[in-house]
Amino acid sequence: MSKWLPLTIGWRFFRARQSNGFIGFISFASTAGIALGVGVLIVVLSAMNGFEKELQDRLLGVVSHGELVGVNQPIADWHDIAKSAANIPQITGVAPFVRLQGLVQKPGGFQGLIVNGIDINYESDVSSIADYMSADAWQSLAGDENHIVLGRSLLIKLGLKVGDTLAMYTPDANNSKLTSAKSHRFVVSGVYNLGGEIESTQAYVSLNYLADLLELGSAVSGVRIQVDNVFNAASITRDLGFAQEQYLYINDWTRSQGHLYQDIQLVRLIMYLVLALVIAVACFNIVSTLVMAVRDKASEIAILMTMGLSRGAIMTIFILQGALNGVMGCTIGGILGVTLAYNLSAIASSIEQLLGVQLLASDIYFIDFLPSELHYQDVFVVLFMGLFMSLVATIYPAWKATKIAPATALAGR
């Protein structure tokens, strides 16, 4: 007997099953369910990968990987910290900064603002903020003038434009009364367009100007560092901080922006579990389909067994039928998922234009578009999971087919 005979019979049974209306419908439902679960899972994982990539490239490209800030007094010579950082291979950049916090007036109230004094000669080593503003705006921060670069959303909230004067109010250290405040005036020299909360709360000025304004001399508020692996930033920043003699606040991105990464991972896990259950439910339909197919083909199975076909071959026949459902569903779902994942951003943009809505608002989220980053290892894992569940679902009905008694099945024919 040919070793390919069970496969041939299984394929013929599968084709005959499709011609049976009710069994064919359930078979179609199981295939469609697997395809839908696989396709959507690939798209969701690609979207989560896209958010994670944008978090690292965009947000963490601007936010400090790590910061060392003076506790009771500013850092007198930040170059000493830079020399210590040079001994840590994982640190790829060091830059000083001066920070000032205060309030700016906007229609209907006040808006909190953090002004960062930066030195453009070093800032590019730790931040990509220059990529989100014009060259003229970036160069305006090189001198000692009171030029300030605001986020686009904050500029709109304040009703200002480039060239206008911005008044900022800060507490007076020499007066304990809450009504007393100092006023500082800046000239808006440019705008950066990054998106997210940072646009509304962060502004940039020249380090030399802000240091003179705060009478720091050559001292700075703190030092920012960039590391080669953002997930090691906490330990690396801590090691650098502990090596200093001065008391310092040790901060890293996981304290200020870590919740975004954790949210992305949580959504990824939840969606993975939910859609895996969708695929599992679709695979249970394979069980129903095969159980009815076994009952429908009971007499044929009996005849094959009386002709000498082994029980293992009988199992192979029905395992093949269920596996074909899984292969078809995974193939269709894989093609659909990969196609949608590659075009997800364009599709989301088209939906926004068609419905006149914005799916992601830049003043709430750190990006204003739906990103997608397809990883083929995710595709392989999803396809393997779908095929594995499909094969597992075939085992019980195929085993039941081997328990059919030929005499009983033929007697009731």
C-alpha positions in Angstrom: 0.0 0.0 0.0 1.4 3.4 -1.0 2.6 5.6 1.9 1.0 8.5 0.1 -2.5 6.9 0.2 -3.6 8.5 3.5 -2.7 11.9 2.2 -4.5 11.3 -1.1 -7.6 10.1 0.7 -7.4 13.0 3.2 -7.3 15.5 0.3 -10.3 13.9 -1.4 -12.2 13.9 1.9 -11.3 17.6 2.4 -12.7 18.5 -1.1 -15.8 16.4 -0.5 -16.3 18.1 2.8 -16.4 21.5 1.2 -19.3 20.4 -1.0 -21.3 19.6 2.1 -23.2 22.8 2.8 -23.3 22.8 6.6 -19.9 21.2 7.2 -18.4 23.4 4.5 -19.8 26.5 6.3 -18.2 25.6 9.6 -14.9 24.8 7.8 -15.0 28.2 6.2 -15.7 29.8 9.6 -12.7 28.1 11.2 -10.5 29.1 8.3 -11.7 32.7 8.3 -11.3 32.9 12.1 -7.7 31.7 12.0 -7.0 34.1 9.1 -8.6 37.0 10.9 -6.7 36.3 14.2 -3.4 35.8 12.5 -3.8 38.9 10.3 -4.9 41.2 13.1 -2.2 39.9 15.5 0.5 40.7 12.9 -0.9 44.2 12.4 -1.1 44.9 16.2 2.4 43.6 16.9 3.7 45.8 14.0 1.9 48.8 15.4 3.4 48.2 18.9 6.9 47.7 17.3 6.3 51.1 15.6 5.4 52.8 18.8 8.5 51.4 20.5 10.7 52.5 17.6 9.3 56.0 17.6 9.7 56.1 21.4 13.4 55.3 21.1 14.2 57.3 17.9 12.0 60.4 18.5 11.2 60.8 22.2 14.3 59.3 23.7 16.4 61.0 21.1 15.4 64.3 22.7 14.8 63.3 26.4 17.9 62.7 28.5 18.9 59.1 28.8 20.4 60.2 32.1 21.0 63.3 34.2 23.2 64.4 37.0 21.9 67.5 38.7 23.5 69.5 41.6 21.6 69.1 44.9 22.5 72.1 47.0 24.6 74.0 44.6 25.3 74.0 40.8 28.0 71.9 39.3 31.1 74.1 39.3 33.1 72.2 36.7 31.1 69.8 34.5 34.2 68.8 32.6 35.2 66.7 35.6 32.1 64.6 35.1 32.8 64.4 31.4 36.2 63.0 32.1 34.7 60.4 34.4 32.1 59.5 31.7 34.9 59.0 29.2 36.0 56.0 31.3 32.6 54.3 30.8 32.4 52.9 27.3 28.6 52.7 27.2 28.3 56.5 27.5 28.3 58.0 24.0 27.8 61.7 24.8 27.9 64.3 27.6 26.5 67.9 27.6 25.9 70.6 30.2 22.7 72.4 30.8 21.1 75.2 32.9 17.5 74.8 33.8 14.9 77.4 34.8 11.3 76.7 35.7 8.5 79.3 35.7 5.1 80.4 34.4 4.1 82.1 31.2 0.8 83.7 30.7 -1.7 82.4 28.2 -5.3 83.3 27.4 -7.3 82.2 30.4 -4.5 81.5 32.8 -0.8 80.5 33.1 1.2 77.7 31.6 4.2 76.0 33.3 7.4 76.1 31.3 10.8 74.6 31.7 13.6 76.5 29.9 16.7 74.6 29.1 19.9 76.5 28.5 22.0 74.4 26.1 25.4 74.6 24.4 24.8 73.6 20.8 28.5 72.5 20.5 27.7 69.6 23.0 23.9 69.2 22.8 24.0 67.3 19.5 26.0 64.6 21.3 23.1 63.8 23.6 20.0 65.0 21.8 18.5 65.1 18.3 16.4 68.2 19.0 18.2 70.1 16.2 16.4 67.7 13.7 13.0 69.1 14.8 13.8 72.8 14.2 15.1 75.0 11.4 18.9 75.6 11.0 18.3 79.3 11.8 16.4 78.5 15.0 19.3 76.2 16.1 22.0 78.8 15.3 20.0 81.4 17.3 20.9 79.4 20.4 24.7 79.7 19.8 25.1 83.3 21.0 24.6 85.1 24.3 21.3 86.7 23.4 17.8 86.2 25.0 16.6 84.1 22.1 14.2 81.2 22.9 12.9 78.3 20.8 9.4 77.1 21.8 7.4 74.0 20.9 4.8 74.5 18.1 1.9 73.6 20.3 3.0 76.0 23.1 3.4 78.8 20.6 -0.1 78.2 19.4 -1.5 78.2 22.9 0.2 81.4 23.8 -0.9 83.1 20.6 2.7 84.1 19.7 4.7 84.0 16.5 8.4 84.1 15.7 9.8 87.5 16.6 7.4 88.2 19.5 8.5 88.7 23.1 7.7 86.1 25.8 7.5 87.0 29.4 8.3 84.3 32.0 7.7 84.6 35.7 9.9 82.8 38.3 9.8 82.9 42.1 12.0 85.5 43.8 14.5 83.7 46.0 15.0 86.8 48.1 11.3 87.2 48.9 9.1 84.5 50.5 5.8 86.1 49.5 3.9 84.2 46.9 2.9 87.4 45.2 6.5 88.3 44.5 8.0 87.0 41.3 10.8 87.9 38.8 10.0 88.6 35.2 12.3 87.5 32.4 11.8 88.4 28.8 12.8 86.3 25.8 12.5 86.8 22.1 11.0 83.9 20.2 13.6 83.0 17.5 12.2 79.7 16.3 9.9 76.7 16.8 10.5 73.0 17.1 8.0 70.4 16.1 8.4 67.2 18.0 4.8 66.4 19.2 3.6 65.2 22.6 3.7 66.9 26.0 7.3 68.1 25.6 6.2 70.7 23.0 4.0 72.3 25.7 6.5 72.3 28.6 10.0 72.6 27.2 11.8 75.5 25.6 15.5 76.1 24.7 17.8 79.1 25.1 21.5 79.7 25.0 23.4 78.2 28.0 25.6 81.2 28.4 22.7 83.6 28.5 20.7 81.6 31.0 23.8 81.1 33.2 24.4 84.9 33.2 20.7 85.5 34.0 20.9 83.2 37.0 24.4 84.5 38.0 26.0 81.0 37.8 29.2 82.1 36.1 30.8 79.1 34.6 28.8 76.6 36.7 25.8 74.7 35.3 22.7 73.1 36.7 23.6 69.6 35.6 24.9 67.3 33.0 23.0 65.1 30.5 24.4 61.9 29.2 23.5 59.6 26.3 24.2 55.8 26.4 24.4 53.2 23.6 21.6 51.1 25.1 18.7 53.0 26.6 17.6 50.1 28.7 20.9 50.2 30.6 20.6 54.0 31.2 19.5 53.7 34.8 22.5 51.6 36.0 25.0 53.5 33.9 23.8 56.9 35.2 23.9 55.6 38.7 27.5 54.3 38.3 28.6 57.7 37.0 26.8 59.6 39.7 28.3 57.5 42.5 31.8 58.2 41.2 31.4 61.9 41.9 32.3 63.7 45.1 29.5 66.3 44.9 26.0 65.4 46.0 23.9 64.9 42.9 20.4 64.0 41.9 20.6 61.0 39.6 17.7 60.8 37.1 17.1 58.7 34.0 14.5 58.4 31.3 12.7 55.5 33.0 11.5 57.9 35.7 10.0 60.6 33.3 9.1 58.5 30.2 9.2 54.9 31.4 5.4 54.7 31.7 5.1 55.1 28.0 7.4 52.1 27.4 5.5 50.1 30.0 2.2 51.0 28.5 3.3 49.8 25.1 4.5 46.5 26.5 1.3 46.0 28.5 -0.9 46.7 25.4 1.3 44.3 23.4 0.9 41.5 25.9 -2.9 42.0 26.3 -3.5 42.1 22.6 -1.3 39.1 22.1 -3.3 37.1 24.6 -6.7 38.3 23.3 -5.9 37.5 19.7 -4.3 34.2 20.6 -7.6 33.3 22.2 -9.4 34.4 19.0 -7.1 32.0 17.0 -7.7 29.2 19.6 -11.5 29.7 19.3 -11.3 29.4 15.5 -9.2 26.2 15.9 -12.0 24.8 18.1 -14.2 25.0 15.0 -11.8 22.6 13.4 -12.8 20.1 16.1 -16.5 20.5 15.3 -15.8 20.2 11.6 -13.8 17.1 11.9 -16.2 15.4 14.4 -19.0 15.9 11.9 -16.7 14.8 9.0 -15.9 11.6 11.0 -19.6 10.8 11.5 -20.4 11.6 7.9 -17.6 9.3 6.6 -18.0 6.5 9.2 -18.9 3.9 6.6 -16.0 4.9 4.3 -13.7 4.7 7.2 -15.0 1.2 8.0 -14.5 0.1 4.4 -10.9 1.4 4.4 -10.2 -0.4 7.7 -11.5 -3.7 6.4 -9.3 -3.2 3.3 -6.3 -3.1 5.6 -5.7 0.6 6.2 -4.0 1.1 9.6 -5.4 3.2 12.5 -2.3 5.5 12.1 -3.2 6.1 8.5 -6.8 6.8 9.5 -5.6 9.4 11.9 -3.3 10.9 9.2 -6.3 11.3 6.9 -8.2 13.5 9.4 -5.2 15.3 10.7 -4.5 16.4 7.1 -8.0 17.7 6.8 -7.7 19.9 9.9 -4.2 20.9 9.0 -5.3 22.2 5.6 -7.8 24.5 7.4 -4.9 25.8 9.6 -2.5 26.2 6.6 -5.1 28.1 4.5 -6.1 30.3 7.4 -2.5 31.1 8.4 -1.5 31.7 4.8 -4.4 34.1 4.1 -4.0 35.8 7.5 -0.2 36.1 7.0 -0.5 37.7 3.6 -3.3 40.0 4.8 -1.4 41.0 8.0 1.9 41.7 6.3 0.2 43.8 3.6 -1.7 45.8 6.1 1.4 46.2 8.4 3.4 47.6 5.5 0.7 50.1 4.7 -0.7 50.8 8.1 0.4 54.4 8.4 -1.0 55.3 5.0 -4.3 53.5 5.7 -4.7 55.3 9.0 -3.9 58.7 7.3 -6.6 58.0 4.7 -9.1 57.1 7.3 -8.3 60.4 9.1 -8.9 62.4 5.9 -12.0 60.5 5.0 -13.7 60.8 8.4 -12.2 64.2 9.3 -10.9 62.9 12.6 -7.4 62.7 14.2 -6.6 59.3 15.6 -3.6 60.5 17.6 -3.4 64.1 18.7 0.2 65.4 19.0 -0.6 67.4 22.1 -1.6 64.2 23.9 0.6 61.5 22.4 4.3 61.8 21.6 3.5 61.2 17.9 0.6 62.3 15.7 0.5 59.3 13.3 0.0 55.6 13.6 3.5 53.9 13.2 4.2 50.4 11.9 7.4 48.4 12.1 7.1 44.8 10.8 9.4 42.2 12.3 9.4 39.0 10.5 10.2 37.0 13.6 6.8 38.2 14.9 5.2 36.9 11.7 6.9 33.5 12.1 5.9 33.2 15.7 2.2 34.0 14.9 2.1 31.6 12.0 3.7 28.8 14.1 1.2 29.4 16.8 -1.7 29.2 14.4 -0.4 26.1 12.8 0.4 24.4 16.1 -3.1 25.1 17.5 -4.7 23.8 14.3 -2.7 20.6 14.5 -3.6 20.1 18.2 -7.3 20.6 17.4 -7.2 17.7 14.9 -5.8 15.1 17.4 -9.0 14.2 19.3 -11.4 13.9 16.2 -8.7 11.9 14.3 -8.3 9.6 17.3 -12.1 9.1 17.5 -12.1 8.1 13.8 -9.8 5.2 14.7 -12.3 3.9 17.3 -15.0 3.3 14.7 -16.0 -0.4 14.7 -16.2 -1.5 11.0 -19.0 -4.1 11.6 -21.2 -1.6 13.5 -20.6 1.2 10.9 -21.3 -1.1 7.9 -24.3 -2.7 9.6 -26.0 0.7 10.0 -25.3 1.8 6.5 
